[in-house]
Amino acid sequence: MKINIKIKSQTLDLIDYQDDILLQYSISSALKGTGQDSGSYCTPLGKHIIRAKIGIGEPENTVFVGRRPTGEIYSPDLAEQFPGRDWILTRILWLSGCEPGFNRLGSVDTMRRYIYIHGSPDSVQMGQPGSIGCIRMRNADIVELFDRVPAGTPVNIAL
């Protein structure tokens, strides 16, 4: 299995061992476009792996801060209380770059930039850029993907 993310089409494909697309999801990548640098708020390109899977068994809409469940469940009321919050919900697939000097180590390290594939509020529009670097997905979609891929799964992010 592998994951291909296409920025231009704002899609994530789960690919099997015969290179057939098993599932395709609409995503939302970074509003500021693509880029490797720490602090850029851009989605990094290139070859990655899923370094860690976080949130197994948590209910849908579980709120995460610092990769830990807060005990909160996302709701419109909670969103009103924290209007500027970057909502990371339901599941986290934490990415690690595989290309030293491009998306690994130093100021371009995807993992140290805390770049994830994660769930987001249902009100967040998919199919267009809007995140601060991560790949956002619908909660039901991230649960389905999370349950199908192990840690170590290759992830390629391309234009």
VMD Tcl script that builds the backbone (N, CA, C; Angstrom):
set m [mol new atoms 477]
animate dup $m
set s [atomselect $m all]
$s set {name element resname resid chain x y z} {
  {N N MET 1 A 0.833 -1.187 0.000}
  {CA C MET 1 A 0.000 0.000 0.000}
  {C C MET 1 A 0.879 1.252 0.000}
  {N N LYS 2 A 0.344 2.286 -0.628}
  {CA C LYS 2 A 0.989 3.598 -0.576}
  {C C LYS 2 A -0.082 4.659 -0.756}
  {N N ILE 3 A 0.285 5.881 -0.407}
  {CA C ILE 3 A -0.612 7.024 -0.522}
  {C C ILE 3 A 0.027 8.032 -1.459}
  {N N ASN 4 A -0.771 8.502 -2.417}
  {CA C ASN 4 A -0.355 9.599 -3.291}
  {C C ASN 4 A -1.277 10.780 -3.044}
  {N N ILE 5 A -0.674 11.926 -2.729}
  {CA C ILE 5 A -1.436 13.159 -2.532}
  {C C ILE 5 A -1.091 14.089 -3.681}
  {N N LYS 6 A -2.140 14.598 -4.344}
  {CA C LYS 6 A -1.954 15.513 -5.466}
  {C C LYS 6 A -2.498 16.882 -5.077}
  {N N ILE 7 A -1.598 17.855 -4.998}
  {CA C ILE 7 A -1.964 19.201 -4.557}
  {C C ILE 7 A -2.903 19.870 -5.562}
  {N N LYS 8 A -2.599 19.780 -6.837}
  {CA C LYS 8 A -3.406 20.462 -7.855}
  {C C LYS 8 A -4.862 20.008 -7.822}
  {N N SER 9 A -5.089 18.705 -7.703}
  {CA C SER 9 A -6.464 18.195 -7.694}
  {C C SER 9 A -7.049 18.100 -6.281}
  {N N GLN 10 A -6.210 18.365 -5.254}
  {CA C GLN 10 A -6.645 18.285 -3.852}
  {C C GLN 10 A -7.260 16.914 -3.560}
  {N N THR 11 A -6.503 15.870 -3.939}
  {CA C THR 11 A -6.953 14.500 -3.714}
  {C C THR 11 A -5.865 13.678 -3.050}
  {N N LEU 12 A -6.319 12.648 -2.345}
  {CA C LEU 12 A -5.450 11.655 -1.732}
  {C C LEU 12 A -5.919 10.296 -2.251}
  {N N ASP 13 A -5.007 9.538 -2.837}
  {CA C ASP 13 A -5.313 8.206 -3.352}
  {C C ASP 13 A -4.620 7.155 -2.507}
  {N N LEU 14 A -5.369 6.126 -2.124}
  {CA C LEU 14 A -4.788 4.938 -1.503}
  {C C LEU 14 A -4.567 3.945 -2.623}
  {N N ILE 15 A -3.310 3.544 -2.795}
  {CA C ILE 15 A -2.890 2.708 -3.921}
  {C C ILE 15 A -2.497 1.327 -3.403}
  {N N ASP 16 A -2.919 0.277 -4.118}
  {CA C ASP 16 A -2.561 -1.081 -3.705}
  {C C ASP 16 A -1.225 -1.502 -4.324}
  {N N TYR 17 A -0.846 -2.744 -4.082}
  {CA C TYR 17 A 0.461 -3.247 -4.520}
  {C C TYR 17 A 0.559 -3.413 -6.034}
  {N N GLN 18 A -0.585 -3.387 -6.733}
  {CA C GLN 18 A -0.589 -3.461 -8.196}
  {C C GLN 18 A -0.723 -2.067 -8.825}
  {N N ASP 19 A -0.573 -1.025 -8.016}
  {CA C ASP 19 A -0.699 0.368 -8.448}
  {C C ASP 19 A -2.108 0.751 -8.884}
  {N N ASP 20 A -3.098 0.044 -8.370}
  {CA C ASP 20 A -4.492 0.402 -8.619}
  {C C ASP 20 A -4.978 1.298 -7.487}
  {N N ILE 21 A -5.829 2.271 -7.827}
  {CA C ILE 21 A -6.418 3.152 -6.814}
  {C C ILE 21 A -7.537 2.397 -6.111}
  {N N LEU 22 A -7.365 2.190 -4.814}
  {CA C LEU 22 A -8.396 1.544 -4.005}
  {C C LEU 22 A -9.447 2.545 -3.550}
  {N N LEU 23 A -8.981 3.689 -3.071}
  {CA C LEU 23 A -9.866 4.726 -2.550}
  {C C LEU 23 A -9.301 6.081 -2.944}
  {N N GLN 24 A -10.190 7.042 -3.180}
  {CA C GLN 24 A -9.769 8.418 -3.441}
  {C C GLN 24 A -10.583 9.348 -2.552}
  {N N TYR 25 A -9.886 10.294 -1.936}
  {CA C TYR 25 A -10.518 11.234 -1.025}
  {C C TYR 25 A -10.225 12.661 -1.460}
  {N N SER 26 A -11.157 13.545 -1.186}
  {CA C SER 26 A -10.948 14.971 -1.338}
  {C C SER 26 A -10.248 15.470 -0.072}
  {N N ILE 27 A -9.246 16.329 -0.239}
  {CA C ILE 27 A -8.463 16.837 0.895}
  {C C ILE 27 A -8.375 18.354 0.819}
  {N N SER 28 A -7.753 18.938 1.827}
  {CA C SER 28 A -7.425 20.358 1.828}
  {C C SER 28 A -5.983 20.498 2.300}
  {N N SER 29 A -5.128 20.999 1.414}
  {CA C SER 29 A -3.722 21.227 1.763}
  {C C SER 29 A -3.537 22.684 2.196}
  {N N ALA 30 A -2.307 23.135 2.271}
  {CA C ALA 30 A -2.007 24.459 2.827}
  {C C ALA 30 A -2.515 25.612 1.964}
  {N N LEU 31 A -3.112 26.585 2.611}
  {CA C LEU 31 A -3.575 27.801 1.956}
  {C C LEU 31 A -2.408 28.534 1.284}
  {N N LYS 32 A -1.223 28.472 1.891}
  {CA C LYS 32 A -0.050 29.179 1.355}
  {C C LYS 32 A 0.701 28.375 0.298}
  {N N GLY 33 A 0.157 27.244 -0.124}
  {CA C GLY 33 A 0.783 26.467 -1.190}
  {C C GLY 33 A 1.771 25.434 -0.676}
  {N N THR 34 A 2.731 25.102 -1.509}
  {CA C THR 34 A 3.703 24.076 -1.161}
  {C C THR 34 A 5.046 24.701 -0.815}
  {N N GLY 35 A 5.764 24.047 0.079}
  {CA C GLY 35 A 7.087 24.510 0.478}
  {C C GLY 35 A 7.616 23.662 1.613}
  {N N GLN 36 A 8.891 23.659 1.759}
  {CA C GLN 36 A 9.559 22.764 2.681}
  {C C GLN 36 A 9.945 23.415 4.007}
  {N N ASP 37 A 10.097 24.727 4.031}
  {CA C ASP 37 A 10.732 25.400 5.158}
  {C C ASP 37 A 9.865 25.465 6.406}
  {N N SER 38 A 10.514 25.260 7.541}
  {CA C SER 38 A 9.866 25.417 8.837}
  {C C SER 38 A 9.343 26.845 8.958}
  {N N GLY 39 A 8.123 26.984 9.460}
  {CA C GLY 39 A 7.522 28.302 9.627}
  {C C GLY 39 A 6.860 28.858 8.385}
  {N N SER 40 A 6.878 28.116 7.284}
  {CA C SER 40 A 6.306 28.615 6.024}
  {C C SER 40 A 4.792 28.437 5.949}
  {N N TYR 41 A 4.236 27.552 6.771}
  {CA C TYR 41 A 2.815 27.198 6.716}
  {C C TYR 41 A 2.418 26.637 5.352}
  {N N CYS 42 A 3.372 25.990 4.703}
  {CA C CYS 42 A 3.151 25.353 3.409}
  {C C CYS 42 A 3.143 23.834 3.570}
  {N N THR 43 A 2.530 23.153 2.614}
  {CA C THR 43 A 2.546 21.687 2.592}
  {C C THR 43 A 3.834 21.226 1.925}
  {N N PRO 44 A 4.593 20.354 2.590}
  {CA C PRO 44 A 5.851 19.883 2.002}
  {C C PRO 44 A 5.615 18.855 0.893}
  {N N LEU 45 A 6.450 18.924 -0.120}
  {CA C LEU 45 A 6.395 17.970 -1.226}
  {C C LEU 45 A 7.348 16.808 -0.981}
  {N N GLY 46 A 7.228 15.780 -1.814}
  {CA C GLY 46 A 8.196 14.692 -1.844}
  {C C GLY 46 A 7.753 13.426 -1.154}
  {N N LYS 47 A 8.758 12.558 -0.967}
  {CA C LYS 47 A 8.532 11.234 -0.402}
  {C C LYS 47 A 8.560 11.294 1.114}
  {N N HIS 48 A 7.536 10.696 1.705}
  {CA C HIS 48 A 7.376 10.635 3.157}
  {C C HIS 48 A 6.964 9.222 3.551}
  {N N ILE 49 A 6.923 8.996 4.845}
  {CA C ILE 49 A 6.286 7.798 5.394}
  {C C ILE 49 A 5.387 8.230 6.544}
  {N N ILE 50 A 4.435 7.357 6.868}
  {CA C ILE 50 A 3.657 7.569 8.085}
  {C C ILE 50 A 4.534 7.106 9.242}
  {N N ARG 51 A 5.001 8.047 10.041}
  {CA C ARG 51 A 5.897 7.744 11.164}
  {C C ARG 51 A 5.107 7.248 12.376}
  {N N ALA 52 A 3.914 7.798 12.581}
  {CA C ALA 52 A 3.115 7.408 13.751}
  {C C ALA 52 A 1.634 7.564 13.435}
  {N N LYS 53 A 0.857 6.677 14.051}
  {CA C LYS 53 A -0.606 6.727 13.971}
  {C C LYS 53 A -1.127 7.055 15.362}
  {N N ILE 54 A -1.926 8.113 15.448}
  {CA C ILE 54 A -2.375 8.607 16.743}
  {C C ILE 54 A -3.900 8.707 16.745}
  {N N GLY 55 A -4.512 8.190 17.798}
  {CA C GLY 55 A -5.946 8.356 17.978}
  {C C GLY 55 A -6.757 7.085 17.845}
  {N N ILE 56 A -6.099 5.944 17.765}
  {CA C ILE 56 A -6.840 4.693 17.609}
  {C C ILE 56 A -7.862 4.537 18.730}
  {N N GLY 57 A -9.093 4.213 18.343}
  {CA C GLY 57 A -10.157 3.989 19.317}
  {C C GLY 57 A -10.838 5.238 19.843}
  {N N GLU 58 A -10.324 6.416 19.501}
  {CA C GLU 58 A -10.960 7.658 19.973}
  {C C GLU 58 A -12.250 7.889 19.181}
  {N N PRO 59 A -13.255 8.523 19.803}
  {CA C PRO 59 A -14.487 8.816 19.072}
  {C C PRO 59 A -14.257 9.845 17.963}
  {N N GLU 60 A -15.113 9.795 16.943}
  {CA C GLU 60 A -15.053 10.795 15.891}
  {C C GLU 60 A -15.225 12.175 16.512}
  {N N ASN 61 A -14.494 13.144 15.976}
  {CA C ASN 61 A -14.487 14.541 16.440}
  {C C ASN 61 A -13.718 14.758 17.739}
  {N N THR 62 A -12.944 13.750 18.191}
  {CA C THR 62 A -12.033 13.968 19.316}
  {C C THR 62 A -11.069 15.086 18.953}
  {N N VAL 63 A -10.867 16.024 19.867}
  {CA C VAL 63 A -9.960 17.151 19.655}
  {C C VAL 63 A -8.575 16.775 20.164}
  {N N PHE 64 A -7.558 17.043 19.324}
  {CA C PHE 64 A -6.160 16.799 19.696}
  {C C PHE 64 A -5.412 18.128 19.760}
  {N N VAL 65 A -4.580 18.260 20.788}
  {CA C VAL 65 A -3.636 19.367 20.896}
  {C C VAL 65 A -2.304 18.742 21.285}
  {N N GLY 66 A -1.272 19.055 20.538}
  {CA C GLY 66 A 0.027 18.445 20.803}
  {C C GLY 66 A -0.020 16.929 20.686}
  {N N ARG 67 A -0.852 16.433 19.775}
  {CA C ARG 67 A -1.013 14.996 19.493}
  {C C ARG 67 A -1.641 14.222 20.648}
  {N N ARG 68 A -2.250 14.919 21.576}
  {CA C ARG 68 A -2.925 14.291 22.715}
  {C C ARG 68 A -4.393 14.669 22.706}
  {N N PRO 69 A -5.282 13.700 22.988}
  {CA C PRO 69 A -6.697 14.059 23.091}
  {C C PRO 69 A -6.913 14.976 24.290}
  {N N THR 70 A -7.702 16.018 24.078}
  {CA C THR 70 A -7.942 17.004 25.142}
  {C C THR 70 A -9.090 16.602 26.051}
  {N N GLY 71 A -9.864 15.594 25.629}
  {CA C GLY 71 A -11.084 15.244 26.351}
  {C C GLY 71 A -12.300 15.945 25.766}
  {N N GLU 72 A -12.068 16.849 24.821}
  {CA C GLU 72 A -13.151 17.573 24.164}
  {C C GLU 72 A -13.609 16.810 22.918}
  {N N ILE 73 A -14.865 17.001 22.572}
  {CA C ILE 73 A -15.419 16.530 21.307}
  {C C ILE 73 A -15.852 17.778 20.546}
  {N N TYR 74 A -15.341 17.912 19.322}
  {CA C TYR 74 A -15.642 19.101 18.526}
  {C C TYR 74 A -17.145 19.267 18.322}
  {N N SER 75 A -17.595 20.507 18.443}
  {CA C SER 75 A -18.990 20.877 18.174}
  {C C SER 75 A -18.992 22.340 17.742}
  {N N PRO 76 A -20.073 22.801 17.116}
  {CA C PRO 76 A -20.159 24.222 16.773}
  {C C PRO 76 A -20.030 25.128 18.007}
  {N N ASP 77 A -20.564 24.694 19.148}
  {CA C ASP 77 A -20.432 25.487 20.378}
  {C C ASP 77 A -18.977 25.619 20.802}
  {N N LEU 78 A -18.225 24.513 20.711}
  {CA C LEU 78 A -16.807 24.555 21.060}
  {C C LEU 78 A -16.055 25.461 20.082}
  {N N ALA 79 A -16.407 25.387 18.810}
  {CA C ALA 79 A -15.777 26.246 17.797}
  {C C ALA 79 A -16.015 27.723 18.105}
  {N N GLU 80 A -17.199 28.066 18.605}
  {CA C GLU 80 A -17.491 29.457 18.980}
  {C C GLU 80 A -16.621 29.917 20.143}
  {N N GLN 81 A -16.312 29.006 21.074}
  {CA C GLN 81 A -15.472 29.348 22.223}
  {C C GLN 81 A -14.020 29.587 21.826}
  {N N PHE 82 A -13.569 28.925 20.750}
  {CA C PHE 82 A -12.168 29.004 20.313}
  {C C PHE 82 A -12.119 29.302 18.813}
  {N N PRO 83 A -12.489 30.529 18.417}
  {CA C PRO 83 A -12.637 30.833 16.992}
  {C C PRO 83 A -11.365 30.745 16.159}
  {N N GLY 84 A -10.204 30.936 16.743}
  {CA C GLY 84 A -8.966 30.914 15.960}
  {C C GLY 84 A -8.218 29.594 15.990}
  {N N ARG 85 A -8.783 28.597 16.621}
  {CA C ARG 85 A -8.090 27.324 16.826}
  {C C ARG 85 A -7.953 26.533 15.521}
  {N N ASP 86 A -6.789 25.921 15.332}
  {CA C ASP 86 A -6.572 25.015 14.202}
  {C C ASP 86 A -7.014 23.628 14.657}
  {N N TRP 87 A -8.171 23.189 14.197}
  {CA C TRP 87 A -8.785 21.967 14.696}
  {C C TRP 87 A -8.144 20.729 14.088}
  {N N ILE 88 A -7.585 19.899 14.954}
  {CA C ILE 88 A -7.030 18.597 14.563}
  {C C ILE 88 A -7.897 17.565 15.265}
  {N N LEU 89 A -8.653 16.823 14.451}
  {CA C LEU 89 A -9.703 15.965 14.988}
  {C C LEU 89 A -9.540 14.502 14.584}
  {N N THR 90 A -10.109 13.629 15.408}
  {CA C THR 90 A -10.430 12.223 15.128}
  {C C THR 90 A -9.223 11.295 15.041}
  {N N ARG 91 A -8.315 11.500 14.081}
  {CA C ARG 91 A -7.120 10.674 13.904}
  {C C ARG 91 A -5.995 11.537 13.344}
  {N N ILE 92 A -4.756 11.105 13.625}
  {CA C ILE 92 A -3.565 11.774 13.100}
  {C C ILE 92 A -2.653 10.723 12.479}
  {N N LEU 93 A -2.240 10.973 11.237}
  {CA C LEU 93 A -1.160 10.219 10.605}
  {C C LEU 93 A 0.004 11.197 10.494}
  {N N TRP 94 A 1.021 11.015 11.345}
  {CA C TRP 94 A 2.144 11.944 11.436}
  {C C TRP 94 A 3.162 11.564 10.373}
  {N N LEU 95 A 3.516 12.518 9.513}
  {CA C LEU 95 A 4.418 12.250 8.402}
  {C C LEU 95 A 5.866 12.573 8.742}
  {N N SER 96 A 6.763 11.798 8.147}
  {CA C SER 96 A 8.200 12.026 8.254}
  {C C SER 96 A 8.786 12.013 6.851}
  {N N GLY 97 A 9.569 13.024 6.532}
  {CA C GLY 97 A 10.206 13.094 5.222}
  {C C GLY 97 A 11.266 12.013 5.050}
  {N N CYS 98 A 11.508 11.644 3.801}
  {CA C CYS 98 A 12.482 10.596 3.472}
  {C C CYS 98 A 13.650 11.114 2.643}
  {N N GLU 99 A 13.672 12.420 2.376}
  {CA C GLU 99 A 14.681 12.981 1.484}
  {C C GLU 99 A 15.521 14.020 2.232}
  {N N PRO 100 A 16.696 13.583 2.783}
  {CA C PRO 100 A 17.548 14.501 3.544}
  {C C PRO 100 A 17.879 15.763 2.748}
  {N N GLY 101 A 17.718 16.916 3.422}
  {CA C GLY 101 A 17.989 18.204 2.801}
  {C C GLY 101 A 16.812 18.762 2.021}
  {N N PHE 102 A 15.809 17.922 1.745}
  {CA C PHE 102 A 14.621 18.384 1.013}
  {C C PHE 102 A 13.400 18.416 1.921}
  {N N ASN 103 A 13.128 17.296 2.607}
  {CA C ASN 103 A 11.997 17.264 3.553}
  {C C ASN 103 A 12.355 16.509 4.839}
  {N N ARG 104 A 13.646 16.324 5.026}
  {CA C ARG 104 A 14.125 15.642 6.237}
  {C C ARG 104 A 15.376 16.333 6.758}
  {N N LEU 105 A 15.415 16.517 8.072}
  {CA C LEU 105 A 16.525 17.131 8.797}
  {C C LEU 105 A 16.570 18.650 8.600}
  {N N GLY 106 A 17.253 19.312 9.505}
  {CA C GLY 106 A 17.434 20.757 9.422}
  {C C GLY 106 A 16.122 21.530 9.422}
  {N N SER 107 A 16.092 22.622 8.671}
  {CA C SER 107 A 14.938 23.524 8.663}
  {C C SER 107 A 13.820 23.072 7.720}
  {N N VAL 108 A 13.985 21.892 7.114}
  {CA C VAL 108 A 12.961 21.392 6.184}
  {C C VAL 108 A 12.348 20.076 6.659}
  {N N ASP 109 A 12.529 19.735 7.921}
  {CA C ASP 109 A 12.111 18.428 8.434}
  {C C ASP 109 A 10.592 18.357 8.635}
  {N N THR 110 A 9.943 17.549 7.816}
  {CA C THR 110 A 8.483 17.421 7.870}
  {C C THR 110 A 8.000 16.999 9.255}
  {N N MET 111 A 8.660 16.044 9.863}
  {CA C MET 111 A 8.203 15.566 11.169}
  {C C MET 111 A 8.348 16.650 12.234}
  {N N ARG 112 A 9.457 17.346 12.242}
  {CA C ARG 112 A 9.657 18.432 13.216}
  {C C ARG 112 A 8.732 19.615 12.956}
  {N N ARG 113 A 8.203 19.707 11.740}
  {CA C ARG 113 A 7.216 20.738 11.405}
  {C C ARG 113 A 5.813 20.308 11.838}
  {N N TYR 114 A 5.675 19.088 12.333}
  {CA C TYR 114 A 4.386 18.550 12.783}
  {C C TYR 114 A 3.361 18.560 11.644}
  {N N ILE 115 A 3.760 17.976 10.524}
  {CA C ILE 115 A 2.866 17.859 9.367}
  {C C ILE 115 A 2.140 16.521 9.463}
  {N N TYR 116 A 0.808 16.592 9.459}
  {CA C TYR 116 A -0.036 15.420 9.610}
  {C C TYR 116 A -1.035 15.312 8.457}
  {N N ILE 117 A -1.596 14.130 8.334}
  {CA C ILE 117 A -2.876 13.927 7.664}
  {C C ILE 117 A -3.848 13.753 8.823}
  {N N HIS 118 A -4.887 14.592 8.898}
  {CA C HIS 118 A -5.765 14.543 10.072}
  {C C HIS 118 A -7.196 14.916 9.722}
  {N N GLY 119 A -8.092 14.594 10.640}
  {CA C GLY 119 A -9.492 14.967 10.499}
  {C C GLY 119 A -9.701 16.433 10.804}
  {N N SER 120 A -10.826 16.954 10.305}
  {CA C SER 120 A -11.154 18.363 10.512}
  {C C SER 120 A -12.671 18.517 10.638}
  {N N PRO 121 A -13.125 19.685 11.100}
  {CA C PRO 121 A -14.574 19.879 11.226}
  {C C PRO 121 A -15.291 19.659 9.895}
  {N N ASP 122 A -16.506 19.143 9.967}
  {CA C ASP 122 A -17.289 18.902 8.750}
  {C C ASP 122 A -17.570 20.189 7.987}
  {N N SER 123 A -17.492 21.318 8.664}
  {CA C SER 123 A -17.731 22.609 8.011}
  {C C SER 123 A -16.545 23.066 7.152}
  {N N VAL 124 A -15.376 22.443 7.314}
  {CA C VAL 124 A -14.193 22.814 6.539}
  {C C VAL 124 A -14.362 22.294 5.110}
  {N N GLN 125 A -14.172 23.192 4.157}
  {CA C GLN 125 A -14.349 22.814 2.761}
  {C C GLN 125 A -13.160 21.987 2.277}
  {N N MET 126 A -13.460 20.877 1.640}
  {CA C MET 126 A -12.442 20.043 1.008}
  {C C MET 126 A -12.372 20.406 -0.473}
  {N N GLY 127 A -11.283 20.000 -1.120}
  {CA C GLY 127 A -11.133 20.255 -2.544}
  {C C GLY 127 A -10.505 21.594 -2.861}
  {N N GLN 128 A -10.100 22.310 -1.807}
  {CA C GLN 128 A -9.392 23.576 -1.998}
  {C C GLN 128 A -8.428 23.782 -0.837}
  {N N PRO 129 A -7.305 24.466 -1.080}
  {CA C PRO 129 A -6.344 24.716 -0.014}
  {C C PRO 129 A -6.955 25.533 1.117}
  {N N GLY 130 A -6.529 25.242 2.356}
  {CA C GLY 130 A -7.057 25.987 3.492}
  {C C GLY 130 A -6.319 25.745 4.794}
  {N N SER 131 A -5.425 24.756 4.848}
  {CA C SER 131 A -4.747 24.418 6.108}
  {C C SER 131 A -3.525 25.302 6.327}
  {N N ILE 132 A -2.834 25.065 7.437}
  {CA C ILE 132 A -1.580 25.784 7.705}
  {C C ILE 132 A -0.376 24.865 7.479}
  {N N GLY 133 A -0.553 23.858 6.628}
  {CA C GLY 133 A 0.543 22.967 6.252}
  {C C GLY 133 A 0.142 21.515 6.151}
  {N N CYS 134 A -0.758 21.098 7.023}
  {CA C CYS 134 A -1.187 19.694 7.053}
  {C C CYS 134 A -2.122 19.357 5.901}
  {N N ILE 135 A -2.435 18.069 5.806}
  {CA C ILE 135 A -3.447 17.573 4.885}
  {C C ILE 135 A -4.692 17.300 5.715}
  {N N ARG 136 A -5.747 18.066 5.455}
  {CA C ARG 136 A -7.013 17.896 6.166}
  {C C ARG 136 A -7.906 16.928 5.397}
  {N N MET 137 A -8.658 16.133 6.157}
  {CA C MET 137 A -9.625 15.210 5.578}
  {C C MET 137 A -10.926 15.262 6.370}
  {N N ARG 138 A -11.989 14.777 5.772}
  {CA C ARG 138 A -13.243 14.574 6.491}
  {C C ARG 138 A -13.010 13.512 7.561}
  {N N ASN 139 A -13.713 13.606 8.676}
  {CA C ASN 139 A -13.508 12.673 9.783}
  {C C ASN 139 A -13.776 11.226 9.391}
  {N N ALA 140 A -14.865 10.961 8.698}
  {CA C ALA 140 A -15.164 9.586 8.283}
  {C C ALA 140 A -14.078 9.053 7.348}
  {N N ASP 141 A -13.535 9.925 6.499}
  {CA C ASP 141 A -12.484 9.508 5.561}
  {C C ASP 141 A -11.181 9.177 6.279}
  {N N ILE 142 A -10.789 10.013 7.260}
  {CA C ILE 142 A -9.531 9.742 7.966}
  {C C ILE 142 A -9.643 8.459 8.788}
  {N N VAL 143 A -10.812 8.172 9.342}
  {CA C VAL 143 A -10.998 6.915 10.078}
  {C C VAL 143 A -10.822 5.728 9.128}
  {N N GLU 144 A -11.447 5.801 7.960}
  {CA C GLU 144 A -11.336 4.713 6.987}
  {C C GLU 144 A -9.890 4.516 6.538}
  {N N LEU 145 A -9.202 5.612 6.217}
  {CA C LEU 145 A -7.805 5.527 5.788}
  {C C LEU 145 A -6.924 5.012 6.920}
  {N N PHE 146 A -7.077 5.570 8.103}
  {CA C PHE 146 A -6.294 5.202 9.286}
  {C C PHE 146 A -6.356 3.694 9.531}
  {N N ASP 147 A -7.554 3.128 9.395}
  {CA C ASP 147 A -7.744 1.705 9.659}
  {C C ASP 147 A -7.143 0.809 8.578}
  {N N ARG 148 A -6.790 1.383 7.434}
  {CA C ARG 148 A -6.286 0.577 6.314}
  {C C ARG 148 A -4.778 0.650 6.114}
  {N N VAL 149 A -4.105 1.611 6.749}
  {CA C VAL 149 A -2.671 1.777 6.501}
  {C C VAL 149 A -1.860 1.604 7.788}
  {N N PRO 150 A -0.761 0.876 7.704}
  {CA C PRO 150 A 0.108 0.753 8.878}
  {C C PRO 150 A 1.122 1.899 8.945}
  {N N ALA 151 A 1.711 2.081 10.108}
  {CA C ALA 151 A 2.872 2.968 10.218}
  {C C ALA 151 A 3.928 2.441 9.246}
  {N N GLY 152 A 4.659 3.361 8.637}
  {CA C GLY 152 A 5.658 2.994 7.644}
  {C C GLY 152 A 5.148 3.067 6.215}
  {N N THR 153 A 3.844 3.273 6.035}
  {CA C THR 153 A 3.287 3.388 4.682}
  {C C THR 153 A 3.904 4.563 3.952}
  {N N PRO 154 A 4.380 4.352 2.704}
  {CA C PRO 154 A 4.901 5.468 1.918}
  {C C PRO 154 A 3.807 6.464 1.540}
  {N N VAL 155 A 4.153 7.741 1.583}
  {CA C VAL 155 A 3.253 8.828 1.207}
  {C C VAL 155 A 4.025 9.757 0.287}
  {N N ASN 156 A 3.529 9.947 -0.927}
  {CA C ASN 156 A 4.164 10.886 -1.847}
  {C C ASN 156 A 3.245 12.092 -2.025}
  {N N ILE 157 A 3.808 13.274 -1.814}
  {CA C ILE 157 A 3.054 14.513 -1.992}
  {C C ILE 157 A 3.644 15.217 -3.216}
  {N N ALA 158 A 2.804 15.395 -4.235}
  {CA C ALA 158 A 3.254 15.985 -5.503}
  {C C ALA 158 A 2.300 17.085 -5.931}
  {N N LEU 159 A 2.790 17.931 -6.831}
  {CA C LEU 159 A 1.926 18.975 -7.376}
  {C C LEU 159 A 0.815 18.343 -8.184}
}
mol reanalyze $m
mol bondsrecalc $m
mol representation Tube
mol addrep $m
